[in-house]
Amino acid sequence: MSLPSPADEPLVCSARGCRAPAVWALEWNNPRLHTADRRKTWLACAEHRGSLGEFLELRGFLRAVTPVPASPTLDT
């Protein structure tokens, strides 16, 4: 028996305790710690996209929000 590779596992929301499929990628960086071209990514389900984005935006960290590849958000 082999263990599933990370590429085989579905992407899930980064919100604490959430196991919903991720449909949004929130790219961010902390300008006091990271160079301007460095990006970190949080994944968000539809329910948590707003709260995670607001958390990052209030701190001036949010840089971009894009649909996760192969998510239903690409069809809308």
C-alpha angles and dihedrals in degrees: 000000000000128000117243114258119236089251089060094053119089117248112252134198117275094221112116111270095001118128097175119128114271116242100166133054114207109200115202147155138188105237091206091059107024135054115250093257095050114102131187121193134220118188121220137192118219091265096052100036091095099046095044091045092048091050091054095040094053089057094045092245103114113104106164143353117209136167115262110248112263092016123132089245089076089064095056 
